[in-house]
Amino acid sequence: MKSESLYRLERELASAWAITKKDIRIHYLTPAVIMFGILFPVFLFISFAIGRDIPLLELIPGLMAITIFFSASSTGPMAVPTERRNKTYDRLITAPISPFSILLGETLGGFIFDDMYCANKFRC
């Protein structure tokens, strides 16, 4: 039989995972985030690469850093304000979920999205 603390930990992690999946679906896979996280860094990369005699192997790490920075900075700060404007944050706060689960779920969403983005697009 499970102890009370193990049951609570499982419940907290399940709640955080549900918040993470919701954030990825609603906030991180939007066209604006994809455009700002992919197209903008590519255009920056092209603007720095044209007319310079820098080898491509030296420019790729910069492109990866710019892409990860812009994808993280375009999604993270927008998740909570968007939820507050849509009144979903109020519903989340009043749900029987601890603030720890909410914070963990919001953080995991950004962390997983940026890691999956980096691994699938650029093979970091």
DSSP file (Angstrom, degrees, kcal/mol; ACC not computed):
  #  RESIDUE AA STRUCTURE BP1 BP2  ACC     N-H-->O    O-->H-N    N-H-->O    O-->H-N    TCO  KAPPA ALPHA  PHI   PSI    X-CA   Y-CA   Z-CA
    1    1 A M              0   0    0      0, 0.0     2,-0.1     0, 0.0     0, 0.0   0.000 360.0 360.0 360.0 138.8    0.0    0.0    0.0
    2    2 A K        -     0   0    0      1,-0.1     2,-0.1     2,-0.1     0, 0.0  -0.415 360.0-121.0 -74.7 144.6    1.3    3.5   -0.9
    3    3 A S     >  -     0   0    0     -2,-0.1     4,-2.2     1,-0.1     5,-0.2  -0.384  26.3-109.7 -77.0 164.4    2.2    5.9    1.8
    4    4 A E  H  > S+     0   0    0      1,-0.2     4,-2.3     2,-0.2     5,-0.2   0.880 117.3  51.7 -63.1 -39.8    0.4    9.3    1.9
    5    5 A S  H  > S+     0   0    0      2,-0.2     4,-2.2     1,-0.2    -1,-0.2   0.874 109.8  48.9 -68.8 -36.2    3.5   11.2    0.8
    6    6 A L  H  > S+     0   0    0      2,-0.2     4,-2.3     1,-0.2    -1,-0.2   0.900 111.4  50.1 -68.9 -40.1    4.1    9.0   -2.2
    7    7 A Y  H  X S+     0   0    0     -4,-2.2     4,-2.1     2,-0.2    -2,-0.2   0.915 111.7  48.5 -62.1 -42.8    0.4    9.3   -3.2
    8    8 A R  H  X S+     0   0    0     -4,-2.3     4,-2.6     2,-0.2    -2,-0.2   0.897 109.9  51.9 -65.9 -40.2    0.6   13.1   -2.9
    9    9 A L  H  X S+     0   0    0     -4,-2.2     4,-2.5     2,-0.2     5,-0.2   0.919 110.0  48.9 -62.2 -43.8    3.8   13.2   -5.0
   10   10 A E  H  X S+     0   0    0     -4,-2.3     4,-2.3     1,-0.2    -1,-0.2   0.904 112.2  48.8 -61.9 -41.0    2.2   11.2   -7.7
   11   11 A R  H  X S+     0   0    0     -4,-2.1     4,-2.2     2,-0.2    -2,-0.2   0.907 111.5  49.0 -65.5 -42.1   -0.8   13.5   -7.7
   12   12 A E  H  X S+     0   0    0     -4,-2.6     4,-2.4     2,-0.2    -2,-0.2   0.913 113.1  47.1 -64.0 -43.4    1.4   16.7   -7.8
   13   13 A L  H  X S+     0   0    0     -4,-2.5     4,-2.4     2,-0.2    -2,-0.2   0.879 111.1  51.2 -67.8 -37.5    3.4   15.3  -10.7
   14   14 A A  H  X S+     0   0    0     -4,-2.3     4,-1.9    -5,-0.2    -1,-0.2   0.900 111.5  48.0 -65.7 -39.7    0.2   14.3  -12.6
   15   15 A S  H  X S+     0   0    0     -4,-2.2     4,-2.0     2,-0.2    -2,-0.2   0.917 112.1  48.9 -65.3 -43.2   -1.2   17.8  -12.1
   16   16 A A  H  X S+     0   0    0     -4,-2.4     4,-2.3     1,-0.2    -2,-0.2   0.892 110.1  51.8 -64.0 -39.3    2.0   19.4  -13.3
   17   17 A W  H  X S+     0   0    0     -4,-2.4     4,-2.5     2,-0.2    -1,-0.2   0.880 107.5  52.2 -66.0 -37.6    2.1   17.1  -16.3
   18   18 A A  H  X S+     0   0    0     -4,-1.9     4,-2.0     2,-0.2    -1,-0.2   0.901 110.8  47.8 -64.2 -40.5   -1.4   18.1  -17.3
   19   19 A I  H  X S+     0   0    0     -4,-2.0     4,-2.5     2,-0.2    -2,-0.2   0.890 110.6  52.8 -66.4 -39.0   -0.5   21.8  -17.0
   20   20 A T  H  X S+     0   0    0     -4,-2.3     4,-2.3     2,-0.2     5,-0.2   0.932 109.4  47.4 -61.7 -47.2    2.6   21.1  -19.1
   21   21 A K  H  X S+     0   0    0     -4,-2.5     4,-2.2     1,-0.2    -1,-0.2   0.900 112.2  50.8 -62.6 -40.1    0.6   19.4  -21.9
   22   22 A K  H  X S+     0   0    0     -4,-2.0     4,-2.8     2,-0.2     5,-0.3   0.926 110.5  48.8 -62.8 -45.0   -1.9   22.2  -21.9
   23   23 A D  H  X>S+     0   0    0     -4,-2.5     4,-2.5     1,-0.2     5,-1.6   0.906 111.4  48.8 -63.7 -42.2    0.8   24.9  -22.2
   24   24 A I  I  <>S+     0   0    0     -4,-2.3     5,-1.1     3,-0.2    -1,-0.2   0.925 115.9  44.0 -63.4 -43.3    2.5   23.2  -25.0
   25   25 A R  I  <5S+     0   0    0     -4,-2.2    -2,-0.2    -5,-0.2    -1,-0.2   0.910 125.4  30.8 -68.1 -42.5   -0.7   22.7  -26.9
   26   26 A I  I  <5S+     0   0    0     -4,-2.8    -3,-0.2    -5,-0.2    -2,-0.2   0.909 133.2  19.0 -87.1 -44.4   -2.1   26.2  -26.3
   27   27 A H  I ><5S+     0   0    0     -4,-2.5     3,-0.7    -5,-0.3    -3,-0.2   0.874 121.5  44.2 -99.4 -42.2    0.9   28.5  -26.1
   28   28 A Y  I 3 <S+     0   0    0     -5,-1.6    -3,-0.2     1,-0.2    -4,-0.1   0.721 107.3  54.0 -87.7 -21.2    4.0   26.9  -27.6
   29   29 A L  T 3 <S+     0   0    0     -5,-1.1    -1,-0.2    -6,-0.3    -2,-0.1  -0.052  80.0 122.4-103.1  33.3    2.7   25.5  -30.8
   30   30 A T  S <> S-     0   0    0     -3,-0.7     4,-2.2     1,-0.1     5,-0.2  -0.614  72.8-116.9 -90.5 154.6    1.1   28.7  -32.1
   31   31 A P  H  > S+     0   0    0      0, 0.0     4,-2.8     0, 0.0     5,-0.2   0.868 112.9  55.0 -59.2 -37.5    2.1   30.2  -35.5
   32   32 A A  H  > S+     0   0    0      2,-0.2     4,-2.7     1,-0.2     5,-0.2   0.910 109.8  45.7 -64.4 -41.1    3.6   33.4  -33.9
   33   33 A V  H  > S+     0   0    0      2,-0.2     4,-2.4    -6,-0.2    -1,-0.2   0.912 114.0  48.5 -68.3 -42.0    5.9   31.4  -31.6
   34   34 A I  H  X>S+     0   0    0     -4,-2.2     4,-1.8     2,-0.2     5,-0.6   0.915 114.3  46.3 -64.9 -41.9    7.0   29.1  -34.4
   35   35 A M  I  X>S+     0   0    0     -4,-2.8     5,-1.8    -5,-0.2     4,-0.8   0.940 117.1  42.8 -65.2 -46.5    7.6   32.1  -36.7
   36   36 A F  I  <5S+     0   0    0     -4,-2.7    -2,-0.2    -5,-0.2    -1,-0.2   0.807 118.8  45.3 -71.0 -28.6    9.5   34.1  -34.1
   37   37 A G  I  <5S+     0   0    0     -4,-2.4    34,-0.3    -5,-0.2    -1,-0.2   0.701 129.9  18.5 -87.6 -20.6   11.4   31.0  -32.9
   38   38 A I  I  X5S+     0   0    0     -4,-1.8     4,-1.6    -5,-0.2    -3,-0.2   0.780 125.7  40.1-114.6 -56.6   12.4   29.7  -36.3
   39   39 A L  I  X<S+     0   0    0     -4,-0.8     4,-2.5    -5,-0.6     5,-0.2   0.916 112.2  52.9 -69.1 -44.2   12.1   32.3  -39.1
   40   40 A F  H  ><S+     0   0    0     -5,-1.8     4,-2.2     1,-0.2    -1,-0.2   0.932 111.3  45.5 -60.8 -47.2   13.5   35.3  -37.3
   41   41 A P  H  > S+     0   0    0      0, 0.0     4,-2.7     0, 0.0    -1,-0.2   0.868 111.1  54.3 -64.1 -33.2   16.7   33.5  -36.2
   42   42 A V  H  X S+     0   0    0     -4,-1.6     4,-2.5     2,-0.2    -2,-0.2   0.927 109.4  47.2 -64.7 -42.9   17.2   32.1  -39.7
   43   43 A F  H  X S+     0   0    0     -4,-2.5     4,-2.3     2,-0.2    -1,-0.2   0.883 112.1  50.2 -65.7 -37.2   17.0   35.6  -41.1
   44   44 A L  H  X S+     0   0    0     -4,-2.2     4,-1.9    -5,-0.2    -2,-0.2   0.923 110.3  50.7 -62.6 -43.5   19.4   36.9  -38.5
   45   45 A F  H  X S+     0   0    0     -4,-2.7     4,-1.9     1,-0.2    -2,-0.2   0.922 110.9  48.2 -59.9 -45.5   21.8   34.1  -39.4
   46   46 A I  H  X S+     0   0    0     -4,-2.5     4,-2.1     1,-0.2    -1,-0.2   0.901 109.5  53.0 -63.6 -40.5   21.6   34.9  -43.1
   47   47 A S  H  < S+     0   0    0     -4,-2.3    -1,-0.2     1,-0.2    -2,-0.2   0.845 113.9  42.5 -66.5 -31.6   22.2   38.6  -42.4
   48   48 A F  H  < S+     0   0    0     -4,-1.9    -1,-0.2    -5,-0.1    -2,-0.2   0.758 115.3  50.1 -82.2 -24.8   25.3   37.8  -40.4
   49   49 A A  H >< S+     0   0    0     -4,-1.9     3,-1.4    -5,-0.2     2,-0.3   0.802  87.5  92.3 -84.9 -30.2   26.6   35.1  -42.9
   50   50 A I  T 3< S+     0   0    0     -4,-2.1     3,-0.1     1,-0.2    -4,-0.0  -0.480  98.6   7.1 -72.6 129.8   26.3   37.1  -46.1
   51   51 A G  T 3  S+     0   0    0     -2,-0.3     2,-0.4     1,-0.3    -1,-0.2   0.577 105.2 106.2  81.2  10.9   29.5   38.9  -47.1
   52   52 A R    <   -     0   0    0     -3,-1.4     2,-0.3     2,-0.1    -1,-0.3  -0.923  66.8-137.6-122.8 149.1   31.7   37.4  -44.4
   53   53 A D        +     0   0    0     -2,-0.4    -3,-0.1    -3,-0.1    -4,-0.1  -0.258  57.1 134.3 -97.1  45.7   34.4   34.8  -44.6
   54   54 A I        -     0   0    0     -2,-0.3    -2,-0.1    -5,-0.2     5,-0.1  -0.830  60.4-113.5 -96.4 130.2   33.3   33.0  -41.5
   55   55 A P    >>  -     0   0    0      0, 0.0     3,-1.2     0, 0.0     4,-1.0  -0.269  20.3-121.8 -61.6 149.3   33.2   29.2  -41.8
   56   56 A L  H 3> S+     0   0    0      1,-0.3     4,-2.0     2,-0.2     3,-0.3   0.834 110.1  62.9 -61.2 -34.5   29.7   27.6  -41.6
   57   57 A L  H 34 S+     0   0    0      1,-0.2    -1,-0.3     2,-0.2    -3,-0.0   0.748 104.5  47.9 -65.9 -21.8   30.8   25.5  -38.6
   58   58 A E  H <> S+     0   0    0     -3,-1.2     4,-0.5     2,-0.1    -1,-0.2   0.723 111.6  49.7 -87.3 -22.8   31.5   28.6  -36.6
   59   59 A L  H  X S+     0   0    0     -4,-1.0     4,-2.1    -3,-0.3    -2,-0.2   0.783  96.5  69.7 -84.3 -28.3   28.1   30.2  -37.5
   60   60 A I  H  X S+     0   0    0     -4,-2.0     4,-2.5     1,-0.2     5,-0.2   0.911  96.1  51.2 -60.9 -46.2   25.9   27.2  -36.6
   61   61 A P  H  > S+     0   0    0      0, 0.0     4,-2.4     0, 0.0    -1,-0.2   0.890 110.4  51.0 -60.0 -35.3   26.4   27.4  -32.8
   62   62 A G  H  X S+     0   0    0     -4,-0.5     4,-2.7     2,-0.2    -2,-0.2   0.906 109.1  50.4 -65.1 -40.5   25.5   31.1  -33.0
   63   63 A L  H  X S+     0   0    0     -4,-2.1     4,-2.6     2,-0.2    -1,-0.2   0.912 110.8  49.1 -62.8 -42.3   22.3   30.2  -34.9
   64   64 A M  H  X S+     0   0    0     -4,-2.5     4,-2.6     2,-0.2     5,-0.2   0.921 112.4  48.0 -63.4 -42.5   21.4   27.5  -32.4
   65   65 A A  H  X S+     0   0    0     -4,-2.4     4,-2.4    -5,-0.2    -2,-0.2   0.922 113.4  47.0 -64.9 -43.4   21.9   30.0  -29.5
   66   66 A I  H  X S+     0   0    0     -4,-2.7     4,-2.8     2,-0.2     5,-0.2   0.919 113.5  49.0 -63.4 -43.1   19.9   32.7  -31.2
   67   67 A T  H  X S+     0   0    0     -4,-2.6     4,-2.5     2,-0.2     5,-0.2   0.926 113.2  45.3 -64.6 -45.7   17.1   30.3  -32.0
   68   68 A I  H  X S+     0   0    0     -4,-2.6     4,-2.3     2,-0.2     5,-0.2   0.909 114.3  50.3 -64.5 -41.3   16.9   28.9  -28.5
   69   69 A F  H  X S+     0   0    0     -4,-2.4     4,-2.6    -5,-0.2    -2,-0.2   0.945 114.4  42.4 -62.0 -48.5   17.0   32.3  -27.0
   70   70 A F  H  X S+     0   0    0     -4,-2.8     4,-1.5     2,-0.2    -2,-0.2   0.869 114.4  50.0 -71.3 -35.0   14.3   33.7  -29.2
   71   71 A S  H  X S+     0   0    0     -4,-2.5     4,-1.0   -34,-0.3     5,-0.3   0.909 115.8  43.5 -69.0 -38.3   12.0   30.7  -28.9
   72   72 A A  H  X S+     0   0    0     -4,-2.3     4,-2.0    -5,-0.2    -2,-0.2   0.902 115.9  47.1 -70.9 -39.7   12.4   30.7  -25.1
   73   73 A S  H  < S+     0   0    0     -4,-2.6    -1,-0.2    -5,-0.2    -2,-0.2   0.720 111.6  51.3 -77.0 -18.8   12.0   34.5  -24.8
   74   74 A S  H  < S+     0   0    0     -4,-1.5    -1,-0.2    -5,-0.2    -2,-0.2   0.722 120.3  31.5 -88.3 -20.4    8.9   34.5  -27.1
   75   75 A T  H >X S+     0   0    0     -4,-1.0     4,-1.1    -3,-0.2     3,-0.8   0.848 109.8  58.5-103.3 -44.0    7.0   31.8  -25.2
   76   76 A G  H >X S+     0   0    0     -4,-2.0     3,-0.8    -5,-0.3     4,-0.6   0.923 107.4  44.2 -58.0 -52.1    7.9   32.0  -21.6
   77   77 A P  H 34 S+     0   0    0      0, 0.0    -1,-0.3     0, 0.0    -2,-0.1   0.655 113.6  53.3 -70.3 -12.4    6.9   35.5  -20.8
   78   78 A M  H <> S+     0   0    0     -3,-0.8     4,-1.8     2,-0.1     5,-0.2   0.646  89.4  75.7 -96.5 -14.7    3.6   35.2  -22.7
   79   79 A A  H <X S+     0   0    0     -4,-1.1     4,-2.0    -3,-0.8     5,-0.2   0.965 100.2  37.2 -65.4 -54.8    2.1   32.1  -21.1
   80   80 A V  H  X S+     0   0    0     -4,-0.6     4,-2.4     2,-0.2     5,-0.2   0.925 117.4  49.5 -69.2 -45.0    0.9   33.5  -17.8
   81   81 A P  H  > S+     0   0    0      0, 0.0     4,-2.3     0, 0.0    -1,-0.2   0.895 111.7  50.5 -60.9 -36.2   -0.3   36.9  -19.1
   82   82 A T  H  X S+     0   0    0     -4,-1.8     4,-2.1     2,-0.2     6,-0.2   0.913 111.2  48.1 -65.8 -41.1   -2.2   35.1  -21.9
   83   83 A E  H  <>S+     0   0    0     -4,-2.0     6,-1.7    -5,-0.2     5,-1.5   0.872 111.1  51.0 -67.0 -35.7   -3.8   32.8  -19.3
   84   84 A R  H ><5S+     0   0    0     -4,-2.4     3,-0.7     1,-0.2    -2,-0.2   0.899 110.9  48.2 -67.8 -38.6   -4.7   35.8  -17.1
   85   85 A R  H 3<5S+     0   0    0     -4,-2.3    -2,-0.2     1,-0.2    -1,-0.2   0.876 114.0  46.1 -68.6 -36.8   -6.3   37.6  -20.0
   86   86 A N  T 3<5S-     0   0    0     -4,-2.1    -1,-0.2    -5,-0.2    -2,-0.2   0.438 110.1-123.8 -84.9   0.7   -8.3   34.5  -21.0
   87   87 A K  T <>5S+     0   0    0     -3,-0.7     4,-1.0    -4,-0.4    -3,-0.2   0.604  82.0 115.5  66.5  14.1   -9.3   33.9  -17.4
   88   88 A T  H  >< +     0   0    0     -5,-1.5     4,-1.9    -6,-0.2    -4,-0.2   0.752  68.2  61.1 -81.5 -23.3   -7.9   30.4  -17.5
   89   89 A Y  H  > S+     0   0    0     -6,-1.7     4,-2.6     2,-0.2     5,-0.2   0.892 101.5  52.3 -68.0 -38.9   -5.3   31.3  -14.8
   90   90 A D  H  > S+     0   0    0     -7,-0.4     4,-2.0     1,-0.2    -1,-0.2   0.902 109.8  49.0 -62.4 -40.3   -8.1   32.1  -12.3
   91   91 A R  H  X S+     0   0    0     -4,-1.0     4,-0.7     1,-0.2    -1,-0.2   0.875 111.2  50.4 -66.2 -36.3   -9.6   28.7  -13.0
   92   92 A L  H >< S+     0   0    0     -4,-1.9     3,-0.5     1,-0.2     5,-0.3   0.897 109.7  50.1 -68.3 -40.2   -6.2   27.1  -12.5
   93   93 A I  H 3< S+     0   0    0     -4,-2.6     4,-0.2     1,-0.2    -2,-0.2   0.872 111.7  47.8 -65.9 -37.3   -5.6   28.9   -9.2
   94   94 A T  H 3< S+     0   0    0     -4,-2.0    -1,-0.2    -5,-0.2    -2,-0.2   0.567  91.3 101.1 -83.5  -7.3   -9.0   27.9   -7.8
   95   95 A A  S << S-     0   0    0     -4,-0.7     2,-2.7    -3,-0.5    -3,-0.0  -0.363  94.6 -99.7 -71.0 157.3   -8.5   24.3   -8.8
   96   96 A P  S    S+     0   0    0      0, 0.0     2,-0.4     0, 0.0    -1,-0.1  -0.282  86.3 118.2 -77.0  58.8   -7.5   21.8   -6.1
   97   97 A I        -     0   0    0     -2,-2.7   -85,-0.0    -5,-0.3    -2,-0.0  -0.962  66.1-117.0-124.7 140.9   -3.9   22.0   -7.2
   98   98 A S     >  -     0   0    0     -2,-0.4     4,-1.8     1,-0.1     3,-0.4  -0.390  23.2-117.5 -74.5 154.6   -1.0   23.2   -5.2
   99   99 A P  H  > S+     0   0    0      0, 0.0     4,-2.6     0, 0.0     5,-0.2   0.826 116.0  61.6 -59.1 -30.4    1.0   26.3   -6.3
  100  100 A F  H  > S+     0   0    0      2,-0.2     4,-2.7     1,-0.2     5,-0.2   0.920 103.5  48.0 -61.1 -44.0    4.0   24.0   -6.5
  101  101 A S  H  > S+     0   0    0     -3,-0.4     4,-2.6     2,-0.2    -1,-0.2   0.891 111.9  49.8 -64.4 -39.9    2.2   21.9   -9.2
  102  102 A I  H  X S+     0   0    0     -4,-1.8     4,-2.4     2,-0.2    -2,-0.2   0.943 114.0  44.4 -64.3 -47.3    1.3   25.0  -11.1
  103  103 A L  H  X S+     0   0    0     -4,-2.6     4,-2.3     1,-0.2    -2,-0.2   0.908 114.9  48.7 -64.1 -42.6    4.8   26.4  -11.1
  104  104 A L  H  X S+     0   0    0     -4,-2.7     4,-2.8    -5,-0.2    -1,-0.2   0.905 112.0  49.1 -64.4 -41.3    6.3   23.0  -12.0
  105  105 A G  H  X S+     0   0    0     -4,-2.6     4,-1.8     2,-0.2    -2,-0.2   0.910 112.2  47.2 -65.2 -42.8    3.9   22.6  -14.8
  106  106 A E  H  X S+     0   0    0     -4,-2.4     4,-1.4     2,-0.2    -2,-0.2   0.907 116.0  45.4 -64.7 -41.6    4.5   26.0  -16.2
  107  107 A T  H  X S+     0   0    0     -4,-2.3     4,-2.4    -5,-0.2    -2,-0.2   0.912 110.6  52.4 -69.3 -43.1    8.3   25.6  -16.0
  108  108 A L  H  X S+     0   0    0     -4,-2.8     4,-3.1     1,-0.2     5,-0.3   0.866 103.9  58.7 -61.8 -36.3    8.3   22.1  -17.4
  109  109 A G  H  X S+     0   0    0     -4,-1.8     4,-2.2     1,-0.2    -1,-0.2   0.944 111.1  40.0 -58.9 -49.2    6.3   23.3  -20.5
  110  110 A G  H  X S+     0   0    0     -4,-1.4     4,-2.4     2,-0.2     5,-0.2   0.898 116.9  50.2 -66.3 -40.6    9.0   25.8  -21.4
  111  111 A F  H  X S+     0   0    0     -4,-2.4     4,-2.2     2,-0.2    -2,-0.2   0.936 114.6  42.3 -64.7 -47.7   11.8   23.4  -20.5
  112  112 A I  H  X S+     0   0    0     -4,-3.1     4,-3.1     2,-0.2     5,-0.3   0.910 114.1  51.9 -66.7 -42.2   10.5   20.5  -22.6
  113  113 A F  H  X S+     0   0    0     -4,-2.2     4,-2.6    -5,-0.3    -2,-0.2   0.937 112.5  44.6 -61.4 -46.4    9.5   22.7  -25.5
  114  114 A D  H  X S+     0   0    0     -4,-2.4     4,-2.3     2,-0.2    -1,-0.2   0.894 116.0  46.8 -67.2 -38.5   12.9   24.3  -25.7
  115  115 A D  H  X S+     0   0    0     -4,-2.2     4,-2.6    -5,-0.2     5,-0.2   0.919 115.4  44.8 -68.8 -42.8   14.7   21.0  -25.4
  116  116 A M  H  X S+     0   0    0     -4,-3.1     4,-2.6     2,-0.2     5,-0.3   0.899 113.9  51.4 -65.9 -38.8   12.5   19.2  -27.9
  117  117 A Y  H  X S+     0   0    0     -4,-2.6     4,-2.0    -5,-0.3     5,-0.4   0.930 113.5  43.6 -62.5 -46.5   12.8   22.2  -30.2
  118  118 A C  H  X>S+     0   0    0     -4,-2.3     4,-1.7    -5,-0.2     6,-0.8   0.923 116.9  45.5 -66.3 -45.1   16.6   22.2  -30.0
  119  119 A A  H  X5S+     0   0    0     -4,-2.6     4,-0.6     4,-0.2    -2,-0.2   0.887 118.4  40.6 -69.7 -38.8   16.9   18.4  -30.3
  120  120 A N  H  <5S+     0   0    0     -4,-2.6    -1,-0.2    -5,-0.2    -2,-0.2   0.849 123.6  35.1 -81.1 -33.5   14.5   17.9  -33.3
  121  121 A K  H  <5S+     0   0    0     -4,-2.0    -3,-0.2    -5,-0.3    -2,-0.2   0.874 135.2  13.1 -89.2 -39.3   15.4   21.0  -35.3
  122  122 A F  H  <5S-     0   0    0     -4,-1.7    -3,-0.2    -5,-0.4    -2,-0.1   0.433  87.5-124.4-123.9  -0.9   19.2   21.4  -34.8
  123  123 A R     <<       0   0    0     -5,-0.6    -4,-0.2    -4,-0.6    -3,-0.1   0.957 360.0 360.0  53.4  57.4   20.4   18.2  -33.2
  124  124 A C              0   0    0     -6,-0.8    -1,-0.2    -9,-0.2    -5,-0.1   0.493 360.0 360.0 -61.8 360.0   22.0   20.0  -30.3
